[in-house]
């Protein structure tokens, strides 16, 4: 069961907000704090979600997200 940084349960299709500036490995891209991410997809790992940001498919840890 995937949970965000506040302990709220996450489901496929939820919209979440990034709570910390995140550097993307292998890229110069930075995901800014407060970025809204729509339509997340849960992965087999409950600590990670798959999403699209600026057209790029990215996997984010749930500890950096809030519902």
PQR file with spaces between the fields and no chain letter, atoms N, CA, C, O and H, PARSE charges and radii, in Angstrom:
ATOM       1  N    UNK     1       0.850   -1.181    0.000 -0.4000 1.5000
ATOM       2  CA   UNK     1       0.000    0.000    0.000 -0.0000 2.0000
ATOM       3  C    UNK     1       0.893    1.240    0.000  0.5500 1.7000
ATOM       4  O    UNK     1       1.710    1.423    0.902 -0.5500 1.4000
ATOM       5  N    UNK     2       0.735    2.074   -0.998 -0.4000 1.5000
ATOM       6  CA   UNK     2       1.554    3.285   -1.136 -0.0000 2.0000
ATOM       7  C    UNK     2       0.972    4.412   -0.289  0.5500 1.7000
ATOM       8  O    UNK     2      -0.237    4.645   -0.287 -0.5500 1.4000
ATOM       9  H    UNK     2       0.071    1.926   -1.730  0.4000 1.0000
ATOM      10  N    UNK     3       1.851    5.106    0.431 -0.4000 1.5000
ATOM      11  CA   UNK     3       1.425    6.232    1.265 -0.0000 2.0000
ATOM      12  C    UNK     3       2.326    7.430    0.991  0.5500 1.7000
ATOM      13  O    UNK     3       3.518    7.274    0.725 -0.5500 1.4000
ATOM      14  H    UNK     3       2.833    4.917    0.430  0.4000 1.0000
ATOM      15  N    UNK     4       1.739    8.643    1.060 -0.4000 1.5000
ATOM      16  CA   UNK     4       2.536    9.852    0.845 -0.0000 2.0000
ATOM      17  C    UNK     4       3.280   10.237    2.127  0.5500 1.7000
ATOM      18  O    UNK     4       3.256    9.493    3.108 -0.5500 1.4000
ATOM      19  H    UNK     4       0.771    8.770    1.276  0.4000 1.0000
ATOM      20  N    UNK     5       3.932   11.386    2.119 -0.4000 1.5000
ATOM      21  CA   UNK     5       4.739   11.816    3.269 -0.0000 2.0000
ATOM      22  C    UNK     5       3.904   12.043    4.525  0.5500 1.7000
ATOM      23  O    UNK     5       4.436   11.983    5.634 -0.5500 1.4000
ATOM      24  H    UNK     5       3.951   11.991    1.322  0.4000 1.0000
ATOM      25  N    UNK     6       2.606   12.303    4.371 -0.4000 1.5000
ATOM      26  CA   UNK     6       1.728   12.522    5.525 -0.0000 2.0000
ATOM      27  C    UNK     6       0.981   11.262    5.950  0.5500 1.7000
ATOM      28  O    UNK     6       0.212   11.290    6.911 -0.5500 1.4000
ATOM      29  H    UNK     6       2.174   12.352    3.471  0.4000 1.0000
ATOM      30  N    UNK     7       1.205   10.157    5.240 -0.4000 1.5000
ATOM      31  CA   UNK     7       0.542    8.907    5.592 -0.0000 2.0000
ATOM      32  C    UNK     7      -0.763    8.657    4.873  0.5500 1.7000
ATOM      33  O    UNK     7      -1.423    7.654    5.143 -0.5500 1.4000
ATOM      34  H    UNK     7       1.830   10.134    4.460  0.4000 1.0000
ATOM      35  N    UNK     8      -1.165    9.547    3.956 -0.4000 1.5000
ATOM      36  CA   UNK     8      -2.404    9.349    3.196 -0.0000 2.0000
ATOM      37  C    UNK     8      -2.173    8.289    2.120  0.5500 1.7000
ATOM      38  O    UNK     8      -1.122    8.263    1.479 -0.5500 1.4000
ATOM      39  H    UNK     8      -0.628   10.362    3.737  0.4000 1.0000
ATOM      40  N    UNK     9      -3.154    7.422    1.930 -0.4000 1.5000
ATOM      41  CA   UNK     9      -3.034    6.351    0.947 -0.0000 2.0000
ATOM      42  C    UNK     9      -3.119    6.910   -0.470  0.5500 1.7000
ATOM      43  O    UNK     9      -3.949    7.771   -0.759 -0.5500 1.4000
ATOM      44  H    UNK     9      -4.008    7.442    2.450  0.4000 1.0000
ATOM      45  N    UNK    10      -2.253    6.412   -1.350 -0.4000 1.5000
ATOM      46  CA   UNK    10      -2.224    6.856   -2.746 -0.0000 2.0000
ATOM      47  C    UNK    10      -2.846    5.794   -3.643  0.5500 1.7000
ATOM      48  O    UNK    10      -2.694    4.596   -3.403 -0.5500 1.4000
ATOM      49  H    UNK    10      -1.578    5.711   -1.115  0.4000 1.0000
ATOM      50  N    UNK    11      -3.550    6.247   -4.680 -0.4000 1.5000
ATOM      51  CA   UNK    11      -4.183    5.353   -5.647 -0.0000 2.0000
ATOM      52  C    UNK    11      -3.791    5.776   -7.052  0.5500 1.7000
ATOM      53  O    UNK    11      -3.356    6.907   -7.269 -0.5500 1.4000
ATOM      54  H    UNK    11      -3.674    7.220   -4.875  0.4000 1.0000
ATOM      55  N    UNK    12      -3.948    4.854   -8.019 -0.4000 1.5000
ATOM      56  CA   UNK    12      -3.713    5.196   -9.430 -0.0000 2.0000
ATOM      57  C    UNK    12      -4.579    6.381   -9.830  0.5500 1.7000
ATOM      58  O    UNK    12      -5.762    6.429   -9.492 -0.5500 1.4000
ATOM      59  H    UNK    12      -4.302    3.936   -7.843  0.4000 1.0000
ATOM      60  N    UNK    13      -3.999    7.337  -10.547 -0.4000 1.5000
ATOM      61  CA   UNK    13      -4.750    8.481  -11.035 -0.0000 2.0000
ATOM      62  C    UNK    13      -4.804    9.659  -10.081  0.5500 1.7000
ATOM      63  O    UNK    13      -5.338   10.708  -10.440 -0.5500 1.4000
ATOM      64  H    UNK    13      -3.038    7.298  -10.822  0.4000 1.0000
ATOM      65  N    UNK    14      -4.269    9.520   -8.876 -0.4000 1.5000
ATOM      66  CA   UNK    14      -4.261   10.631   -7.920 -0.0000 2.0000
ATOM      67  C    UNK    14      -3.387   11.772   -8.426  0.5500 1.7000
ATOM      68  O    UNK    14      -2.481   11.567   -9.234 -0.5500 1.4000
ATOM      69  H    UNK    14      -3.835    8.667   -8.584  0.4000 1.0000
ATOM      70  N    UNK    15      -3.672   12.974   -7.940 -0.4000 1.5000
ATOM      71  CA   UNK    15      -2.825   14.140   -8.196 -0.0000 2.0000
ATOM      72  C    UNK    15      -2.069   14.439   -6.903  0.5500 1.7000
ATOM      73  O    UNK    15      -2.669   14.475   -5.829 -0.5500 1.4000
ATOM      74  H    UNK    15      -4.407   13.141   -7.284  0.4000 1.0000
ATOM      75  N    UNK    16      -0.762   14.653   -7.000 -0.4000 1.5000
ATOM      76  CA   UNK    16       0.060   14.903   -5.821 -0.0000 2.0000
ATOM      77  C    UNK    16       0.932   16.137   -6.051  0.5500 1.7000
ATOM      78  O    UNK    16       1.043   16.631   -7.173 -0.5500 1.4000
ATOM      79  H    UNK    16      -0.275   14.625   -7.872  0.4000 1.0000
ATOM      80  N    UNK    17       1.550   16.627   -4.970 -0.4000 1.5000
ATOM      81  CA   UNK    17       2.434   17.784   -5.019 -0.0000 2.0000
ATOM      82  C    UNK    17       3.799   17.377   -4.478  0.5500 1.7000
ATOM      83  O    UNK    17       3.889   16.642   -3.494 -0.5500 1.4000
ATOM      84  H    UNK    17       1.460   16.226   -4.059  0.4000 1.0000
ATOM      85  N    UNK    18       4.862   17.856   -5.123 -0.4000 1.5000
ATOM      86  CA   UNK    18       6.231   17.584   -4.673 -0.0000 2.0000
ATOM      87  C    UNK    18       6.538   18.508   -3.496  0.5500 1.7000
ATOM      88  O    UNK    18       6.261   19.705   -3.570 -0.5500 1.4000
ATOM      89  H    UNK    18       4.789   18.453   -5.921  0.4000 1.0000
ATOM      90  N    UNK    19       7.110   17.970   -2.405 -0.4000 1.5000
ATOM      91  CA   UNK    19       7.345   18.774   -1.196 -0.0000 2.0000
ATOM      92  C    UNK    19       8.800   19.244   -1.056  0.5500 1.7000
ATOM      93  O    UNK    19       9.128   19.931   -0.088 -0.5500 1.4000
ATOM      94  H    UNK    19       7.335   16.998   -2.345  0.4000 1.0000
ATOM      95  N    UNK    20       9.682   18.884   -2.012 -0.4000 1.5000
ATOM      96  CA   UNK    20      11.093   19.243   -1.906 -0.0000 2.0000
ATOM      97  C    UNK    20      11.671   19.349   -3.315  0.5500 1.7000
ATOM      98  O    UNK    20      11.272   18.589   -4.197 -0.5500 1.4000
ATOM      99  H    UNK    20       9.416   18.327   -2.798  0.4000 1.0000
ATOM     100  N    UNK    21      12.606   20.278   -3.546 -0.4000 1.5000
ATOM     101  CA   UNK    21      13.294   20.343   -4.839 -0.0000 2.0000
ATOM     102  C    UNK    21      14.052   19.039   -5.058  0.5500 1.7000
ATOM     103  O    UNK    21      14.808   18.607   -4.187 -0.5500 1.4000
ATOM     104  H    UNK    21      12.931   20.895   -2.829  0.4000 1.0000
ATOM     105  N    UNK    22      13.855   18.408   -6.218 -0.4000 1.5000
ATOM     106  CA   UNK    22      14.496   17.126   -6.508 -0.0000 2.0000
ATOM     107  C    UNK    22      15.331   17.235   -7.776  0.5500 1.7000
ATOM     108  O    UNK    22      14.839   17.695   -8.807 -0.5500 1.4000
ATOM     109  H    UNK    22      13.241   18.759   -6.925  0.4000 1.0000
ATOM     110  N    UNK    23      16.601   16.811   -7.706 -0.4000 1.5000
ATOM     111  CA   UNK    23      17.448   16.745   -8.891 -0.0000 2.0000
ATOM     112  C    UNK    23      17.194   15.400   -9.553  0.5500 1.7000
ATOM     113  O    UNK    23      17.090   14.377   -8.877 -0.5500 1.4000
ATOM     114  H    UNK    23      17.000   16.437   -6.869  0.4000 1.0000
ATOM     115  N    UNK    24      17.096   15.405  -10.887 -0.4000 1.5000
ATOM     116  CA   UNK    24      16.860   14.177  -11.637 -0.0000 2.0000
ATOM     117  C    UNK    24      18.199   13.589  -12.035  0.5500 1.7000
ATOM     118  O    UNK    24      19.011   14.258  -12.673 -0.5500 1.4000
ATOM     119  H    UNK    24      17.181   16.236  -11.437  0.4000 1.0000
ATOM     120  N    UNK    25      18.437   12.323  -11.654 -0.4000 1.5000
ATOM     121  CA   UNK    25      19.706   11.666  -11.976 -0.0000 2.0000
ATOM     122  C    UNK    25      19.890   11.586  -13.488  0.5500 1.7000
ATOM     123  O    UNK    25      18.943   11.293  -14.217 -0.5500 1.4000
ATOM     124  H    UNK    25      17.777   11.779  -11.135  0.4000 1.0000
ATOM     125  N    UNK    26      21.106   11.846  -13.957 -0.4000 1.5000
ATOM     126  CA   UNK    26      21.429   11.733  -15.372 -0.0000 2.0000
ATOM     127  C    UNK    26      20.881   12.867  -16.219  0.5500 1.7000
ATOM     128  O    UNK    26      20.870   12.778  -17.447 -0.5500 1.4000
ATOM     129  H    UNK    26      21.876   12.084  -13.365  0.4000 1.0000
ATOM     130  N    UNK    27      20.425   13.934  -15.573 -0.4000 1.5000
ATOM     131  CA   UNK    27      19.848   15.059  -16.307 -0.0000 2.0000
ATOM     132  C    UNK    27      20.127   16.336  -15.529  0.5500 1.7000
ATOM     133  O    UNK    27      20.399   16.290  -14.329 -0.5500 1.4000
ATOM     134  H    UNK    27      20.434   14.007  -14.576  0.4000 1.0000
ATOM     135  N    UNK    28      20.060   17.465  -16.204 -0.4000 1.5000
ATOM     136  CA   UNK    28      20.244   18.741  -15.516 -0.0000 2.0000
ATOM     137  C    UNK    28      18.909   19.264  -14.994  0.5500 1.7000
ATOM     138  O    UNK    28      18.847   20.350  -14.417 -0.5500 1.4000
ATOM     139  H    UNK    28      19.839   17.502  -17.179  0.4000 1.0000
ATOM     140  N    UNK    29      17.835   18.490  -15.197 -0.4000 1.5000
ATOM     141  CA   UNK    29      16.490   18.903  -14.805 -0.0000 2.0000
ATOM     142  C    UNK    29      16.310   18.878  -13.281  0.5500 1.7000
ATOM     143  O    UNK    29      16.804   17.976  -12.604 -0.5500 1.4000
ATOM     144  H    UNK    29      17.885   17.608  -15.666  0.4000 1.0000
ATOM     145  N    UNK    30      15.607   19.868  -12.760 -0.4000 1.5000
ATOM     146  CA   UNK    30      15.266   19.915  -11.338 -0.0000 2.0000
ATOM     147  C    UNK    30      13.753   20.037  -11.221  0.5500 1.7000
ATOM     148  O    UNK    30      13.140   20.893  -11.860 -0.5500 1.4000
ATOM     149  H    UNK    30      15.206   20.601  -13.309  0.4000 1.0000
ATOM     150  N    UNK    31      13.157   19.178  -10.403 -0.4000 1.5000
ATOM     151  CA   UNK    31      11.719   19.256  -10.148 -0.0000 2.0000
ATOM     152  C    UNK    31      11.542   20.152   -8.935  0.5500 1.7000
ATOM     153  O    UNK    31      11.983   19.813   -7.836 -0.5500 1.4000
ATOM     154  H    UNK    31      13.655   18.483   -9.884  0.4000 1.0000
ATOM     155  N    UNK    32      10.900   21.293   -9.131 -0.4000 1.5000
ATOM     156  CA   UNK    32      10.766   22.295   -8.069 -0.0000 2.0000
ATOM     157  C    UNK    32       9.720   21.898   -7.032  0.5500 1.7000
ATOM     158  O    UNK    32       8.753   21.199   -7.335 -0.5500 1.4000
ATOM     159  H    UNK    32      10.542   21.569  -10.024  0.4000 1.0000
ATOM     160  N    UNK    33       9.935   22.357   -5.810 -0.4000 1.5000
ATOM     161  CA   UNK    33       8.970   22.164   -4.731 -0.0000 2.0000
ATOM     162  C    UNK    33       7.650   22.834   -5.130  0.5500 1.7000
ATOM     163  O    UNK    33       7.650   23.948   -5.652 -0.5500 1.4000
ATOM     164  H    UNK    33      10.721   22.925   -5.564  0.4000 1.0000
ATOM     165  N    UNK    34       6.536   22.154   -4.883 -0.4000 1.5000
ATOM     166  CA   UNK    34       5.237   22.702   -5.217 -0.0000 2.0000
ATOM     167  C    UNK    34       4.725   22.277   -6.582  0.5500 1.7000
ATOM     168  O    UNK    34       3.598   22.606   -6.953 -0.5500 1.4000
ATOM     169  H    UNK    34       6.537   21.249   -4.458  0.4000 1.0000
ATOM     170  N    UNK    35       5.550   21.541   -7.342 -0.4000 1.5000
ATOM     171  CA   UNK    35       5.117   21.054   -8.655 -0.0000 2.0000
ATOM     172  C    UNK    35       3.959   20.077   -8.485  0.5500 1.7000
ATOM     173  O    UNK    35       4.044   19.137   -7.694 -0.5500 1.4000
ATOM     174  H    UNK    35       6.465   21.274   -7.041  0.4000 1.0000
ATOM     175  N    UNK    36       2.881   20.301   -9.226 -0.4000 1.5000
ATOM     176  CA   UNK    36       1.732   19.402   -9.164 -0.0000 2.0000
ATOM     177  C    UNK    36       1.908   18.311  -10.215  0.5500 1.7000
ATOM     178  O    UNK    36       2.226   18.585  -11.372 -0.5500 1.4000
ATOM     179  H    UNK    36       2.812   21.065   -9.868  0.4000 1.0000
ATOM     180  N    UNK    37       1.696   17.077   -9.790 -0.4000 1.5000
ATOM     181  CA   UNK    37       1.823   15.920  -10.671 -0.0000 2.0000
ATOM     182  C    UNK    37       0.458   15.255  -10.752  0.5500 1.7000
ATOM     183  O    UNK    37      -0.102   14.844   -9.736 -0.5500 1.4000
ATOM     184  H    UNK    37       1.438   16.853   -8.850  0.4000 1.0000
ATOM     185  N    UNK    38      -0.078   15.150  -11.974 -0.4000 1.5000
ATOM     186  CA   UNK    38      -1.401   14.554  -12.168 -0.0000 2.0000
ATOM     187  C    UNK    38      -1.264   13.115  -12.631  0.5500 1.7000
ATOM     188  O    UNK    38      -0.262   12.740  -13.240 -0.5500 1.4000
ATOM     189  H    UNK    38       0.377   15.484  -12.799  0.4000 1.0000
ATOM     190  N    UNK    39      -2.260   12.326  -12.343 -0.4000 1.5000
ATOM     191  CA   UNK    39      -2.382   10.955  -12.850 -0.0000 2.0000
ATOM     192  C    UNK    39      -1.153   10.100  -12.568  0.5500 1.7000
ATOM     193  O    UNK    39      -0.505    9.616  -13.496 -0.5500 1.4000
ATOM     194  H    UNK    39      -3.074   12.631  -11.848  0.4000 1.0000
ATOM     195  N    UNK    40      -0.832    9.913  -11.290 -0.4000 1.5000
ATOM     196  CA   UNK    40       0.271    9.019  -10.939 -0.0000 2.0000
ATOM     197  C    UNK    40      -0.154    7.577  -11.180  0.5500 1.7000
ATOM     198  O    UNK    40      -1.343    7.259  -11.205 -0.5500 1.4000
ATOM     199  H    UNK    40      -1.359   10.306  -10.537  0.4000 1.0000
ATOM     200  N    UNK    41       0.841    6.712  -11.357 -0.4000 1.5000
ATOM     201  CA   UNK    41       0.605    5.276  -11.486 -0.0000 2.0000
ATOM     202  C    UNK    41       1.432    4.572  -10.430  0.5500 1.7000
ATOM     203  O    UNK    41       2.626    4.839  -10.296 -0.5500 1.4000
ATOM     204  H    UNK    41       1.807    6.970  -11.336  0.4000 1.0000
ATOM     205  N    UNK    42       0.814    3.678   -9.680 -0.4000 1.5000
ATOM     206  CA   UNK    42       1.529    2.929   -8.655 -0.0000 2.0000
ATOM     207  C    UNK    42       2.418    1.882   -9.321  0.5500 1.7000
ATOM     208  O    UNK    42       2.084    1.359  -10.384 -0.5500 1.4000
ATOM     209  H    UNK    42      -0.156    3.460   -9.788  0.4000 1.0000
ATOM     210  N    UNK    43       3.553    1.581   -8.687 -0.4000 1.5000
ATOM     211  CA   UNK    43       4.469    0.550   -9.181 -0.0000 2.0000
ATOM     212  C    UNK    43       4.386   -0.644   -8.238  0.5500 1.7000
ATOM     213  O    UNK    43       3.643   -0.619   -7.257 -0.5500 1.4000
ATOM     214  H    UNK    43       3.825    2.006   -7.824  0.4000 1.0000
ATOM     215  N    UNK    44       5.144   -1.679   -8.539 -0.4000 1.5000
ATOM     216  CA   UNK    44       5.153   -2.849   -7.656 -0.0000 2.0000
ATOM     217  C    UNK    44       5.811   -2.524   -6.321  0.5500 1.7000
ATOM     218  O    UNK    44       5.520   -3.168   -5.314 -0.5500 1.4000
ATOM     219  H    UNK    44       5.747   -1.700   -9.336  0.4000 1.0000
ATOM     220  N    UNK    45       6.693   -1.532   -6.306 -0.4000 1.5000
ATOM     221  CA   UNK    45       7.335   -1.079   -5.074 -0.0000 2.0000
ATOM     222  C    UNK    45       6.422   -0.033   -4.427  0.5500 1.7000
ATOM     223  O    UNK    45       6.164    1.001   -5.042 -0.5500 1.4000
ATOM     224  H    UNK    45       6.929   -1.008   -7.124  0.4000 1.0000
ATOM     225  N    UNK    46       5.923   -0.269   -3.200 -0.4000 1.5000
ATOM     226  CA   UNK    46       5.012    0.688   -2.570 -0.0000 2.0000
ATOM     227  C    UNK    46       5.648    2.032   -2.221  0.5500 1.7000
ATOM     228  O    UNK    46       4.934    2.969   -1.863 -0.5500 1.4000
ATOM     229  H    UNK    46       6.132   -1.109   -2.700  0.4000 1.0000
ATOM     230  N    UNK    47       6.983    2.151   -2.316 -0.4000 1.5000
ATOM     231  CA   UNK    47       7.658    3.416   -2.003 -0.0000 2.0000
ATOM     232  C    UNK    47       7.911    4.259   -3.242  0.5500 1.7000
ATOM     233  O    UNK    47       8.530    5.319   -3.144 -0.5500 1.4000
ATOM     234  H    UNK    47       7.564    1.390   -2.607  0.4000 1.0000
ATOM     235  N    UNK    48       7.443    3.811   -4.420 -0.4000 1.5000
ATOM     236  CA   UNK    48       7.686    4.545   -5.659 -0.0000 2.0000
ATOM     237  C    UNK    48       6.407    4.667   -6.479  0.5500 1.7000
ATOM     238  O    UNK    48       5.561    3.773   -6.462 -0.5500 1.4000
ATOM     239  H    UNK    48       6.941    2.950   -4.501  0.4000 1.0000
ATOM     240  N    UNK    49       6.273    5.795   -7.205 -0.4000 1.5000
ATOM     241  CA   UNK    49       5.176    5.989   -8.150 -0.0000 2.0000
ATOM     242  C    UNK    49       5.761    6.434   -9.484  0.5500 1.7000
ATOM     243  O    UNK    49       6.802    7.090   -9.531 -0.5500 1.4000
ATOM     244  H    UNK    49       6.960    6.521   -7.218  0.4000 1.0000
ATOM     245  N    UNK    50       5.085    6.071  -10.557 -0.4000 1.5000
ATOM     246  CA   UNK    50       5.490    6.447  -11.902 -0.0000 2.0000
ATOM     247  C    UNK    50       4.620    7.617  -12.345  0.5500 1.7000
ATOM     248  O    UNK    50       3.411    7.607  -12.113 -0.5500 1.4000
ATOM     249  H    UNK    50       4.240    5.539  -10.518  0.4000 1.0000
ATOM     250  N    UNK    51       5.215    8.623  -12.978 -0.4000 1.5000
ATOM     251  CA   UNK    51       4.438    9.785  -13.403 -0.0000 2.0000
ATOM     252  C    UNK    51       5.126   10.460  -14.586  0.5500 1.7000
ATOM     253  O    UNK    51       6.245   10.103  -14.955 -0.5500 1.4000
ATOM     254  H    UNK    51       6.197    8.631  -13.166  0.4000 1.0000
ATOM     255  N    UNK    52       4.446   11.433  -15.169 -0.4000 1.5000
ATOM     256  CA   UNK    52       5.027   12.215  -16.265 -0.0000 2.0000
ATOM     257  C    UNK    52       5.155   13.663  -15.817  0.5500 1.7000
ATOM     258  O    UNK    52       4.197   14.260  -15.325 -0.5500 1.4000
ATOM     259  H    UNK    52       3.538   11.723  -14.870  0.4000 1.0000
ATOM     260  N    UNK    53       6.352   14.221  -15.995 -0.4000 1.5000
ATOM     261  CA   UNK    53       6.605   15.630  -15.687 -0.0000 2.0000
ATOM     262  C    UNK    53       7.288   16.234  -16.904  0.5500 1.7000
ATOM     263  O    UNK    53       8.335   15.752  -17.337 -0.5500 1.4000
ATOM     264  H    UNK    53       7.129   13.736  -16.395  0.4000 1.0000
ATOM     265  N    UNK    54       6.698   17.285  -17.454 -0.4000 1.5000
ATOM     266  CA   UNK    54       7.210   17.941  -18.661 -0.0000 2.0000
ATOM     267  C    UNK    54       7.436   16.948  -19.801  0.5500 1.7000
ATOM     268  O    UNK    54       8.406   17.075  -20.547 -0.5500 1.4000
ATOM     269  H    UNK    54       5.848   17.676  -17.103  0.4000 1.0000
ATOM     270  N    UNK    55       6.556   15.969  -19.940 -0.4000 1.5000
ATOM     271  CA   UNK    55       6.653   15.000  -21.015 -0.0000 2.0000
ATOM     272  C    UNK    55       7.621   13.868  -20.768  0.5500 1.7000
ATOM     273  O    UNK    55       7.719   12.957  -21.591 -0.5500 1.4000
ATOM     274  H    UNK    55       5.768   15.865  -19.333  0.4000 1.0000
ATOM     275  N    UNK    56       8.350   13.896  -19.644 -0.4000 1.5000
ATOM     276  CA   UNK    56       9.301   12.835  -19.315 -0.0000 2.0000
ATOM     277  C    UNK    56       8.683   11.886  -18.289  0.5500 1.7000
ATOM     278  O    UNK    56       8.096   12.330  -17.302 -0.5500 1.4000
ATOM     279  H    UNK    56       8.270   14.635  -18.976  0.4000 1.0000
ATOM     280  N    UNK    57       8.814   10.601  -18.520 -0.4000 1.5000
ATOM     281  CA   UNK    57       8.319    9.615  -17.567 -0.0000 2.0000
ATOM     282  C    UNK    57       9.356    9.462  -16.460  0.5500 1.7000
ATOM     283  O    UNK    57      10.519    9.167  -16.734 -0.5500 1.4000
ATOM     284  H    UNK    57       9.291   10.240  -19.322  0.4000 1.0000
ATOM     285  N    UNK    58       8.940    9.662  -15.213 -0.4000 1.5000
ATOM     286  CA   UNK    58       9.859    9.678  -14.078 -0.0000 2.0000
ATOM     287  C    UNK    58       9.267    8.852  -12.944  0.5500 1.7000
ATOM     288  O    UNK    58       8.051    8.830  -12.754 -0.5500 1.4000
ATOM     289  H    UNK    58       7.995    9.902  -14.991  0.4000 1.0000
ATOM     290  N    UNK    59      10.128    8.175  -12.192 -0.4000 1.5000
ATOM     291  CA   UNK    59       9.709    7.449  -10.996 -0.0000 2.0000
ATOM     292  C    UNK    59      10.114    8.286   -9.789  0.5500 1.7000
ATOM     293  O    UNK    59      11.280    8.652   -9.641 -0.5500 1.4000
ATOM     294  H    UNK    59      11.116    8.193  -12.346  0.4000 1.0000
ATOM     295  N    UNK    60       9.141    8.589   -8.922 -0.4000 1.5000
ATOM     296  CA   UNK    60       9.407    9.392   -7.724 -0.0000 2.0000
ATOM     297  C    UNK    60       9.157    8.567   -6.469  0.5500 1.7000
ATOM     298  O    UNK    60       8.291    7.693   -6.449 -0.5500 1.4000
ATOM     299  H    UNK    60       8.194    8.291   -9.042  0.4000 1.0000
ATOM     300  N    UNK    61       9.924    8.853   -5.426 -0.4000 1.5000
ATOM     301  CA   UNK    61       9.697    8.210   -4.130 -0.0000 2.0000
ATOM     302  C    UNK    61       8.507    8.892   -3.459  0.5500 1.7000
ATOM     303  O    UNK    61       8.348   10.110   -3.546 -0.5500 1.4000
ATOM     304  H    UNK    61      10.628    9.563   -5.442  0.4000 1.0000
ATOM     305  N    UNK    62       7.674    8.097   -2.790 -0.4000 1.5000
ATOM     306  CA   UNK    62       6.470    8.634   -2.168 -0.0000 2.0000
ATOM     307  C    UNK    62       6.780    9.528   -0.968  0.5500 1.7000
ATOM     308  O    UNK    62       5.927   10.320   -0.569 -0.5500 1.4000
ATOM     309  H    UNK    62       7.803    7.108   -2.719  0.4000 1.0000
ATOM     310  N    UNK    63       7.969    9.427   -0.382 -0.4000 1.5000
ATOM     311  CA   UNK    63       8.315   10.262    0.777 -0.0000 2.0000
ATOM     312  C    UNK    63       8.479   11.733    0.377  0.5500 1.7000
ATOM     313  O    UNK    63       8.526   12.595    1.254 -0.5500 1.4000
ATOM     314  H    UNK    63       8.662    8.783   -0.706  0.4000 1.0000
ATOM     315  N    UNK    64       8.568   12.042   -0.924 -0.4000 1.5000
ATOM     316  CA   UNK    64       8.685   13.425   -1.393 -0.0000 2.0000
ATOM     317  C    UNK    64       7.383   13.969   -1.962  0.5500 1.7000
ATOM     318  O    UNK    64       7.378   15.025   -2.594 -0.5500 1.4000
ATOM     319  H    UNK    64       8.530   11.341   -1.636  0.4000 1.0000
ATOM     320  N    UNK    65       6.276   13.259   -1.747 -0.4000 1.5000
ATOM     321  CA   UNK    65       4.986   13.649   -2.307 -0.0000 2.0000
ATOM     322  C    UNK    65       3.950   13.849   -1.218  0.5500 1.7000
ATOM     323  O    UNK    65       4.021   13.217   -0.164 -0.5500 1.4000
ATOM     324  H    UNK    65       6.280   12.401   -1.235  0.4000 1.0000
ATOM     325  N    UNK    66       2.979   14.734   -1.472 -0.4000 1.5000
ATOM     326  CA   UNK    66       1.819   14.843   -0.594 -0.0000 2.0000
ATOM     327  C    UNK    66       0.568   14.962   -1.460  0.5500 1.7000
ATOM     328  O    UNK    66       0.589   15.543   -2.544 -0.5500 1.4000
ATOM     329  H    UNK    66       2.922   15.247   -2.328  0.4000 1.0000
ATOM     330  N    UNK    67      -0.512   14.397   -0.950 -0.4000 1.5000
ATOM     331  CA   UNK    67      -1.768   14.375   -1.696 -0.0000 2.0000
ATOM     332  C    UNK    67      -2.435   15.721   -1.708  0.5500 1.7000
ATOM     333  O    UNK    67      -3.506   15.875   -2.294 -0.5500 1.4000
ATOM     334  H    UNK    67      -0.529   13.925   -0.069  0.4000 1.0000
